[in-house]
Amino acid sequence: MRLYGNKWRHSVGRPAPATSLDLRDTAFNPKEKIWTRFPPQGSKHTPPHQSCAFKWKDYCPLVFRTLRKLFKVDPADYMISICGDNALRLLSSPGKSGSFFYSTNDDKYMIKTMKKSEVKALIRMLRAYYNHVRAFENTLVTKFFGLHCVKMIGPAHRKVRFVIMGNLFCSEYAIHRRFDLKGSSQGRVTDKPESEIDSTTTLKDLDLNYIFRLQTSWFQEFCRQVDKDCYFLEQERIMDYSLLVGIHIIQISQTGEPLRMEAGIFPVQTPGDRDEDGGEAAPELSRLGMNMPARAELATRRNDSEFAMEPTGEYYDVILILGIIDILQDYDISKKLEHAYKSFNYDPTSISAVDPSQYSRRFRDFIFRIFTQDTT
């Protein structure tokens, strides 16, 4: 991905008039795109490079430029992160989705390669997405910063489509446990043996062994926003999304084991920093979904295939980082066929591929069982 740094620099740094947050419908037109040809020797508007000739496409450039403004992204900082000299880091090989994930060197942004159907889904819902994130500053849905395509010029004519997103786990806090939660149970367990599970392992619904207790103000705001975000996704006929949850355990042993806390919630603190008296420094800024203080109550599961959990009364003070991810899956013909096929072999309510209305309802029911109000 390093060879496209010059193009990103050209695209992001292209002079543009001051943008208003009120965009015309033409800005969201699927035909609203900019193609730029990059010959190896360079041109009047493009720098030379060592690769074969390629064409670069910016989808709905005004919309994404305005989204970056809405998300308070500084253009200069964004250009340094995306277009810097440091190569992007490959985070994972393609799984079932077939997508590659890269991270910028400063961990602020992630780049995901996309299927054509995902690009179409994002462009189709872009107006509704823009209105939603503009209306709800604390939305938990993924933040999108740019949508692009690279087309190699030559016999192969290969196209690579990719989106630039915010990295949810770009935080001063180390993530000790991470969960990808859908509210479905069929196949929703990690295939790793317990001895191989570490802080980088993404665990699933049936691996979850915590109930999260939120202070009243956090809990009420969280519930309101999950309802609004799920309603938006349901209206756009989106399903198969997840709540990605990262857990930072405030007190942890040298062996990596969480230490039980007897007191209430500790203040949110920036790890490693000290004040003048040698104590912890001032708390790091918290907002919905980012650096949220909570108590995690250890729970046991009745069996390996049910969601029902029994609280143990054993609490840990934690910091939560969370957001709704994978929001570009339409309930298309492939998902309808998957639902029909799996319904013959499994309980239809346990599978992930269900109608968006049912998916939203089941997702919220599950989330509101594992996130509760702290009444202590």
C-alpha positions in Angstrom: 0.0 0.0 0.0 3.0 2.3 0.3 3.1 3.0 -3.5 -0.3 4.8 -3.3 1.0 7.3 -0.7 1.6 9.9 -3.4 -1.9 9.5 -4.7 -3.4 9.9 -1.3 -1.3 13.0 -0.8 -2.6 14.3 -4.2 -6.2 13.4 -3.4 -6.4 14.6 0.2 -4.3 17.7 -0.4 -6.2 18.8 -3.5 -7.2 22.4 -3.1 -10.9 22.6 -2.2 -13.3 25.4 -1.4 -14.6 25.8 2.2 -17.3 23.2 2.7 -20.7 23.7 4.3 -22.2 20.9 6.3 -25.4 21.3 4.1 -24.7 19.3 1.0 -26.7 19.1 -2.1 -28.1 15.9 -3.4 -25.7 15.9 -6.3 -22.8 15.4 -3.9 -24.2 11.9 -3.0 -24.8 10.9 -6.7 -23.1 7.5 -7.4 -21.7 9.1 -10.5 -20.0 11.7 -8.4 -16.4 10.5 -8.6 -13.0 11.7 -9.8 -10.7 9.5 -11.9 -7.0 10.4 -12.0 -4.5 8.6 -14.2 -1.0 8.0 -12.8 1.6 7.1 -15.4 5.0 5.9 -14.1 6.8 8.9 -15.5 4.4 11.3 -13.8 2.4 14.0 -15.4 1.5 17.7 -15.0 -0.7 16.9 -12.1 0.7 13.6 -10.7 4.1 12.6 -9.3 6.3 9.9 -10.9 6.3 6.4 -9.2 7.9 3.0 -9.5 4.8 1.0 -10.1 2.9 0.2 -13.3 0.4 2.8 -14.6 -2.8 2.9 -12.6 -6.0 5.0 -12.3 -7.3 6.3 -9.0 -10.9 6.9 -8.2 -12.3 9.1 -5.4 -16.0 8.3 -4.7 -18.2 11.2 -3.6 -15.1 13.3 -2.6 -17.1 16.3 -1.3 -19.1 14.1 1.0 -16.1 12.4 2.6 -14.2 15.7 2.8 -17.2 17.1 4.7 -17.5 14.0 6.9 -13.8 14.5 7.9 -14.7 18.1 8.9 -17.8 16.8 10.8 -15.6 14.3 12.7 -13.2 17.1 13.5 -10.3 15.6 11.6 -7.5 18.0 10.9 -6.7 17.8 7.1 -2.9 18.1 7.8 -2.9 15.4 10.5 -5.0 13.2 8.3 -2.6 13.6 5.4 0.4 12.8 7.6 -1.3 9.6 8.9 -2.5 8.3 5.6 0.2 9.6 3.2 3.3 9.5 5.4 6.5 7.7 4.4 5.9 4.8 6.8 4.3 1.8 5.2 0.9 0.6 6.4 0.8 -2.4 8.6 -1.1 -5.5 7.5 -3.3 -6.5 10.4 -4.9 -9.7 9.2 -5.2 -12.0 6.2 -8.6 -12.3 4.6 -11.0 -14.4 6.6 -14.5 -15.3 5.4 -15.1 -11.8 4.1 -12.0 -11.9 1.9 -11.0 -8.4 3.0 -7.5 -7.3 4.0 -7.1 -4.8 6.9 -4.3 -2.3 7.2 -3.5 0.2 10.0 -1.7 3.5 9.7 1.6 3.8 11.5 0.0 6.0 14.2 -3.0 3.6 14.7 -5.5 6.3 14.1 -7.0 4.8 10.9 -7.7 1.5 9.3 -7.9 0.7 5.6 -10.1 -2.2 4.6 -10.3 -3.7 1.1 -13.9 -4.0 0.0 -16.1 -6.1 -2.2 -18.0 -4.3 -5.0 -21.3 -5.0 -3.1 -20.0 -3.3 0.0 -19.0 -0.2 -2.0 -22.5 -0.1 -3.5 -24.1 -0.5 -0.1 -22.0 2.4 1.3 -22.8 4.7 -1.6 -26.5 3.8 -1.5 -26.8 4.6 2.2 -24.3 7.5 2.2 -27.0 10.3 2.4 -28.7 8.5 5.3 -25.4 7.8 7.0 -24.3 11.4 6.7 -27.6 12.7 8.1 -27.3 10.2 11.0 -23.8 11.0 12.1 -24.5 14.7 11.7 -27.6 14.4 13.9 -26.0 12.2 16.6 -22.5 13.3 17.6 -22.1 10.3 19.9 -23.2 7.7 17.4 -21.5 4.3 17.9 -21.4 3.4 14.2 -18.2 3.2 12.3 -16.7 6.5 11.1 -15.9 6.5 7.4 -13.3 9.0 6.1 -12.8 8.1 2.5 -13.8 5.6 -0.3 -11.4 4.9 -3.1 -10.6 2.5 -6.0 -7.3 1.7 -7.7 -7.4 0.2 -11.2 -4.2 -1.2 -12.7 -3.7 -0.3 -16.4 -2.6 -3.4 -18.4 -3.8 -6.9 -19.3 -5.0 -7.7 -15.7 -7.2 -4.6 -15.3 -7.3 -5.5 -11.6 -9.4 -3.2 -9.3 -8.8 -2.8 -5.6 -11.6 -1.0 -3.7 -11.0 0.2 -0.1 -12.4 2.4 2.6 -10.6 4.4 5.3 -12.2 4.1 8.7 -11.4 5.3 12.3 -9.5 2.7 14.4 -11.8 2.1 17.3 -9.0 0.8 19.6 -6.7 3.8 19.1 -6.5 4.6 22.8 -3.9 5.2 25.5 -5.4 2.2 27.3 -4.2 -1.3 26.6 -6.9 -3.7 25.5 -6.9 -6.8 27.7 -9.9 -8.5 26.2 -11.9 -7.9 23.1 -15.3 -9.2 22.0 -17.2 -9.2 18.7 -20.9 -9.5 19.7 -23.8 -10.1 17.4 -26.6 -11.5 19.6 -26.6 -14.8 17.7 -25.3 -18.1 19.0 -24.7 -20.5 16.0 -21.0 -20.6 15.5 -20.3 -17.7 17.8 -17.4 -19.1 19.8 -13.7 -18.9 19.3 -12.0 -21.9 17.7 -8.8 -21.3 19.7 -7.9 -23.4 22.7 -7.8 -21.5 26.0 -4.1 -21.7 26.3 -3.7 -19.7 23.0 -6.2 -16.9 23.8 -4.5 -13.6 24.6 -5.2 -9.9 24.4 -5.2 -9.8 20.6 -7.8 -12.6 20.3 -11.3 -11.5 19.2 -13.7 -13.5 21.3 -17.4 -14.0 20.4 -20.8 -14.1 22.0 -20.6 -17.5 23.6 -17.1 -16.7 24.9 -18.4 -13.7 26.9 -18.1 -14.1 30.7 -18.9 -10.6 31.9 -21.9 -8.5 32.6 -21.1 -4.8 32.3 -22.5 -2.4 35.0 -22.7 1.2 33.8 -23.4 4.3 36.0 -26.9 5.6 35.4 -26.0 8.5 33.1 -23.7 6.3 31.0 -26.3 3.5 30.9 -29.2 5.8 29.8 -27.1 7.5 27.1 -25.8 4.1 25.9 -29.3 2.6 25.6 -30.7 5.7 23.7 -27.8 5.6 21.2 -27.9 1.9 20.6 -31.7 2.2 19.8 -31.0 5.1 17.4 -28.1 3.4 15.6 -30.0 0.1 15.3 -33.1 2.0 13.9 -30.9 3.7 11.3 -29.3 0.3 10.2 -32.7 -1.4 10.1 -34.1 1.4 7.9 -31.2 0.9 5.6 -31.8 -2.9 5.4 -28.4 -3.6 7.0 -27.7 -6.7 9.1 -24.8 -8.8 10.4 -23.2 -5.9 12.2 -21.5 -6.4 15.6 -20.7 -4.5 18.8 -17.0 -4.5 19.1 -16.0 -4.2 22.8 -12.5 -3.6 24.1 -11.9 -4.0 27.9 -9.1 -2.4 29.8 -8.9 -3.8 33.3 -7.7 -1.1 35.7 -5.9 -3.5 38.1 -4.1 -6.4 36.6 -1.4 -8.7 37.9 2.1 -9.2 36.5 0.9 -12.5 35.0 -1.9 -10.7 33.2 -4.7 -11.8 35.5 -7.4 -9.3 36.5 -7.4 -8.3 40.1 -10.8 -8.2 41.9 -11.8 -4.8 43.3 -13.7 -4.3 46.5 -14.5 -0.6 46.1 -16.5 1.2 43.5 -15.5 2.6 40.1 -12.1 4.2 40.0 -11.5 7.5 38.2 -10.7 7.2 34.5 -6.9 7.7 34.3 -4.3 7.9 31.6 -1.9 4.9 32.1 1.7 5.7 32.9 1.2 9.4 33.6 1.8 10.8 37.1 1.0 14.1 38.7 3.4 16.3 40.7 2.7 14.4 43.9 3.5 11.1 42.3 -0.1 10.0 42.1 -2.1 9.3 38.9 -2.5 12.2 36.5 -5.8 13.9 35.6 -8.4 11.6 34.0 -8.4 11.1 30.2 -11.4 12.5 28.4 -14.3 10.0 28.3 -17.3 10.0 25.9 -19.9 7.5 24.9 -18.0 4.5 23.4 -14.6 5.8 24.3 -12.8 5.3 27.7 -16.1 4.6 29.5 -15.8 3.7 33.2 -17.7 0.6 34.2 -17.7 -2.4 36.5 -17.4 -5.9 34.9 -19.1 -8.6 36.9 -17.7 -12.1 36.2 -20.4 -14.5 35.1 -20.7 -18.2 34.4 -22.6 -19.8 31.6 -25.2 -22.5 32.2 -24.0 -24.4 29.1 -21.9 -23.8 26.0 -24.8 -23.0 23.7 -26.9 -20.6 25.7 -26.7 -16.9 26.4 -28.0 -17.2 29.9 -25.4 -16.3 32.4 -25.2 -16.4 36.2 -23.5 -13.4 37.9 -20.9 -14.4 40.5 -20.7 -11.2 42.5 -17.0 -10.8 41.6 -16.4 -7.3 40.1 -13.5 -5.7 38.2 -13.2 -2.0 37.5 -12.7 -1.5 33.8 -12.5 1.0 31.0 -14.7 0.2 28.0 -14.1 1.1 24.3 -16.9 0.1 22.0 -18.6 0.7 18.7 -20.8 -0.8 16.1 -18.8 -2.2 13.2 -19.4 -4.1 9.9 -22.4 -2.0 8.9 -22.3 -2.6 5.1 -24.0 -6.0 4.7 -27.3 -5.8 2.9 -29.9 -8.4 3.4 -29.4 -9.5 -0.2 -30.1 -12.7 -2.0 -27.0 -14.4 -0.7 -28.0 -13.7 2.9 -31.6 -14.8 2.2 -30.3 -18.1 0.8 -27.9 -18.5 3.8 -30.9 -18.0 6.1 -33.0 -20.6 4.3 -30.1 -23.2 4.2 -29.1 -22.8 7.8 -32.7 -22.8 9.1 -32.9 -26.5 8.0 -30.0 -27.4 10.2 -30.2 -25.0 13.2 -32.6 -23.0 15.2 -33.6 -20.1 12.9 -33.4 -17.7 15.8 -29.8 -18.6 16.5 -28.2 -17.9 13.1 -26.7 -14.6 12.2 -28.4 -14.2 8.7 -31.9 -13.0 9.5 -34.1 -10.2 8.3 -32.8 -6.7 9.4 -35.8 -6.0 11.6 -35.3 -9.3 13.5 -31.6 -8.8 13.6 -32.0 -5.3 15.1 -34.4 -6.6 17.7 -32.3 -9.6 18.7 -29.1 -7.5 18.8 -30.6 -4.9 21.1 -32.2 -7.6 23.4 -28.8 -9.2 23.8 -26.8 -6.0 24.3 -29.3 -4.8 26.9 -28.9 -8.0 28.8 -25.2 -7.8 29.1 -25.0 -4.0 29.7 -27.0 -3.0 32.8 -27.4 -0.1 35.1 -25.1 -0.2 38.2 -27.5 0.2 41.1 -24.8 0.2 43.9 
